[in-house]
Every structure is written in C-alpha cells, then in structure tokens.
Amino acid sequence: MHKKKHTQTSTRWTSRKQVSPDPFVKRHSKVYEMEFLRIRFYFVLFFLLLMVGSLIARVVYLTIYDRAFLQKQGNARILRSVKIPAYRGMIVDRNGDPLAVSTPVDSVWVNPQDFPNTYANVIHLQNLLHLSSQKIEHIVRSNAKRQFVYLRRNLSPQVAKQIQELAIPGVYLQHGFKRFYPQAEVSSQLVGFTNIDDQGQAGLEMAYNTWLEGALGAQRVVQDRYGHIVAVIAGIKAAKPGNDLTLSIDNRIQFLAYSVLKTTVERVEAESGSVVVLNPKTGEVLAMVNQPSFNPNNLPRHNYGQFRNRAVTDMFEPGSTMKAFSIANALESGKYQPSTLINTSPGWLMIGRNRVLDDNLNYGTISVTQVLQKSSNVGVTKMTLSLPPAHFINLLRSVGFGERSQSGFPGESPGSLVDHRWRPFELATLAFGYGISVTPLQLAQAYAAIANGGMKCPITFLKRDEPVQCQQALRAKTANEMLKMLETVVEIGGTGVRARVTGYAIAGKTGTAYIAGKHGYDKENKKMIASFVGIAPVSDPQLVVEVVVREPKLKKYGGLVAAPAFSKIMDGALRIMNIPPSVAAGSH
C-alpha cells in the first residue's frame, strides 16, 4: 500500500518536471520573435516607401510628362460649351414697319439632381411660374436621373429677375428669343407664327424659315458646381443672326382692309371674309386680310380655322365675277365687239332640259357691254356656246385659274378647273361662274391681268425693287376694252354702283354664288358668297382690290355686301398711295 502511494507521487513529480520550460529555449524563442517583428517592420516600411515612391513618380510623370491629362480632367469638371441663341430676322413691310420681331427672353430650367425638393422651394416656384406644386414635383421626380429639364419657357423679364433673386440651388435661367408681332391679328394669317423653339409654323414665317432663322453660336465658359458661369474663356463659334425679310405689304393698307372687312363681316353676320389688294403692274400683294383672325402673341388653344390664310387656301365658285372672262373670250374670238347686240328675251334660255335664268328679268336685246353691266346669264351663255369650248378653257388657264400662283405661300390651293368634254349646260354654267373653283388670290390675279394691259405678273409677297417679267395672258386691245366695259358696272344702272369712289374712275364686277353642299346648292336657306373685284384708276390702273364675304345672313348679294366694303378700302388705299384723282369732283 505504502509503496504504491510513493510510486504515484514520484510519477506526478516527474511529469511536472518534464513540462516546465527550459530557460535556454525560452531565451532563444524571444530572440526569434524579435527577429520576426523586425523583419515584418522593414517589410512594411519598404512597402510604404515603395507606394510613396510610386505616387511621387506618378505625380512627377503627370506634372512633367503628361500635364495634358490633368488639365483635361480638371477642365471636364469646370469647363462647358454653352450654346449662344441666334437672333431671328425681322419681318417688315415695304416701308420698314415691323411685322415680326424677336425679343430677348429667359427660360427657367432645373437640374433635378441638385434641386432641394423642399416645400418652401416648390411654393416659391409655384407662385412665380404659375405651375401647381404637383406639376413641379412631378417634373423633378420623373426626371430625377437627368441634369436638365425645362420648368417654364419664355418668361417675362420681371419673372426671370425674381427667379434669379431666389437663388435656389439647381434652378437656372437660359437666355433666348421670343417672337413678337406688333400688328397682332391684323396680319396674323399672312405673317404666321413660330413655335416655342422659334421655328416658323405657318404663313411667311414658315415659308421663309430658312432665311429668317439664324445659326446658333457656342462659347467656352467656366462654371461652378452650381452651374453658374464664372468666366467666359473663349468663343468657339459666333451666333449668326437671321436675315431680315421685307414684304410687299403696305401696313397702312393692311390695317385699313382689316378694319373694313371686320366691320363688314360683323354687320352682315357673315361666317368669314377675305380681302386681297394687288399692284397689277408688279404682282406685289399690298394687303391680304381675313376674318375671323387670331392674335399670334397669344395663340388660342383651339384652332377653329383662324390659323389658315383663307385668301390662298379656301376655294369658292366665283359667280358673276367670272363673266368678265367669258366676255373677254368672246372679244378675243373676233366674233364679238363691245357694241354687238345680244337678244336675251324672254329672260331665260333652255339648254336641253335645263333652264338658264336672268333672275326673272327680261333685258331684251342689249349690247355685249350691257350684258356685263347688267350681269346677264342668258347673254354670256349665248356668246360662250357660240364659241369653241377649248378657247375659253385656255383663256381661263392663261390668266391663272386652275393652278397655284407660285407665290410660295404654304398651303396655297390650285383651285379647280377640270379638263373634260364640256357639255353645253356645263359650259353655260362655267360662263357665269359655276363648275369652277378659285381662290381669292387667283381671282385678284386674273383681274390684275385685265388692269395691266393683258399682262399677268407673277404674284409675290416680297417687295420688288427690280422690274418683273410678266406674261401676255390677254391681247392688250381686249384688256383695254374690258376695262371700259367693267367701268359701266359701277355706273348708274350697273350692279356695282355702291363700289364707286369719289374722284376716281372705277372698273369692277359684282359676284354672287350659291354655296354647294352635300345635296346640291342650298337655295332654300340662301347660303351664298358675295364678292366684288375692282380696278382703279381706270386711266392708269394702280390697284386691284377684291372683297369676298362668305355666308352673309342679313344681306346676300355682292352689290350690297362686298361693293360698299370695296369702296372704302379702295378709297383709303388710293389716298394712302397718293394717287391723284382721275375724274373731276362730283363725277362719281
């Protein structure tokens, strides 16, 4: 028992003695540990020095050998290429009075990434821009990934200044131009208008957009982190302003024609109306107005036909104004003279199963001049049917019917003059203005050929400083005879007596035509077009004025509706142009 205990105790002691560290081993372990730490220290130090050396070498390389890279990266953060808006050319009348000008404006835009979308900022913008807070928040949120989006275009200078004074981060102003039309609705359909990007959308603004628009410029600028321009470095490309456009329009005659037409349309409660004033010797359009009109400075939201220039786009059957060319065709044939007698009894004429009437009047036997003066349907029908149809059609084409005037106006209609085998009744109705469709401009151009000795001049909306080449459409003798015959229309006993102008010899023709609908001509409701085309002074024609009034309700006929309007416009235009009276006072 005792031996066993002793043995166990010895064993425990021996075991403890074996695991106790040797002082020599311990001392060497510490040496190894210190050596390892020293090596690691030098390795880390070497690595750090290597990194620092690399950085220094890179800095030296970039600053000495590759400076362009650093400059490029720096410039990319502060330099910007900014577009310079170009000034759109002015549109002026023949006397230099402005019809369309460009004024400087500012547009407000936002960078959604920089804009603090707070309640205060949104309310400030809402009050100045007249946008709802929901609209502003929608614009910002829906374009969150973009850096540029417009909030409002073409601000007034006062609002732009207030926006700038707010100094809201991410909200900036962009300079540009906005079109302004001093004459407003007086010349709106003629001049046209531009869109928000200053591009022509209608009228002469559209027709001459390439000529009027300028070329954008560009400049290099320094911007801060908020997008503000700190300095202008250099101009890359100078903005090139557009070219000015001088029209043939006389603003004084334009305003006169517009005022008279508007009063006439309102007085007779008409649906619409147009006036064209031409210089027959040059083909220049001196005035062109329409009713209803619109203000291009404040475009209506809904277009109810106000935008189109009815004088060049809308067609109508000319009625009795066509008789001047039916009779000119008779004179051109050599078979008829102004004094040739025509038997119109008993006031009507049967052509097959169709009847041609003289409004239940029997003029009896009258001269060719009186046929025109009294506007006899029977008289012109008899003359036209006695001549080859092709001659009449060729004459109508020679004075400009059935084709565009080549004025270059957008949307101009060619009218309608169909080539086919004209049956007798169709030819008869053509002789007094049915079966053919014309525009007011075409009809005015045709009468200008009569006024200009038979010469048809190309129509233009631009001022002509050089003589123009005109084409012979009628013989000079025929044109002169027609002038004298048309003069009798405005004398006592003629249908156009209300077109007279005191002190001037006037030549012209009334026209009244029923309007065709889905079921033929509406004679029951008497939907008509009343017109008058006149020339003055007869001794040396300087002006052609045409008045067309569509669907007048209170008065129907050209002699009652259009002739008085013509008289006022022609009277004022002759005096504006300082054309001396052609007859003694009291003669008219």
Sequence and secondary structure as in RCSB ss.txt:
>XXXX:A:sequence
MHKKKHTQTSTRWTSRKQVSPDPFVKRHSKVYEMEFLRIRFYFVLFFLLLMVGSLIARVVYLTIYDRAFLQKQGN
ARILRSVKIPAYRGMIVDRNGDPLAVSTPVDSVWVNPQDFPNTYANVIHLQNLLHLSSQKIEHIVRSNAKRQFVY
LRRNLSPQVAKQIQELAIPGVYLQHGFKRFYPQAEVSSQLVGFTNIDDQGQAGLEMAYNTWLEGALGAQRVVQDR
YGHIVAVIAGIKAAKPGNDLTLSIDNRIQFLAYSVLKTTVERVEAESGSVVVLNPKTGEVLAMVNQPSFNPNNLP
RHNYGQFRNRAVTDMFEPGSTMKAFSIANALESGKYQPSTLINTSPGWLMIGRNRVLDDNLNYGTISVTQVLQKS
SNVGVTKMTLSLPPAHFINLLRSVGFGERSQSGFPGESPGSLVDHRWRPFELATLAFGYGISVTPLQLAQAYAAI
ANGGMKCPITFLKRDEPVQCQQALRAKTANEMLKMLETVVEIGGTGVRARVTGYAIAGKTGTAYIAGKHGYDKEN
KKMIASFVGIAPVSDPQLVVEVVVREPKLKKYGGLVAAPAFSKIMDGALRIMNIPPSVAAGSH
>XXXX:A:secstr
 HHHHHHHHHHHHHHHHHHS  HHHHHHHHHHHHHHHHHHHHHHHHHHHHHHHHHHHHHHIIIII HHHHHHHHH
HHHEEEEEE      EE TTS EEEEEEEEEEEEE TTT    HHHHHHHHHHHT  HHHHHHHHHHTTT S EE
EEEEE HHHHHHHHHH  TTEEEEEEEEEE TTGGGSHHHH  B TTS B SHHHHHTHHHH  B EEEEEEE T
TS EEEEEEEEE  B    EEBS  HHHHHHHHHHHHHHHHHTT SEEEEEEEETTTTEEEEEEEES   TTS  
SS SS SS HHHH  B  GGGGHHHHHHHHHHHTS  TT EEE TTSEEEETTEEEESTT    EEEHHHHHHHT
 HHHHHHHHHTS HHHHHHHHHHTTTTS      TT    B   S   HHHHHHHHTT S BB HHHHHHHHHHH
HTTTEE   BSB   S    EE S HHHHHHHHHHHHGGGSTTSTTGGG BTTB  EEEEEEEE EETTEE TTT
T EEEEEEEEE TTS  EEEEEEEES SS  SHHHHHHHHHHHHHHHHHHHTT   SS TT  
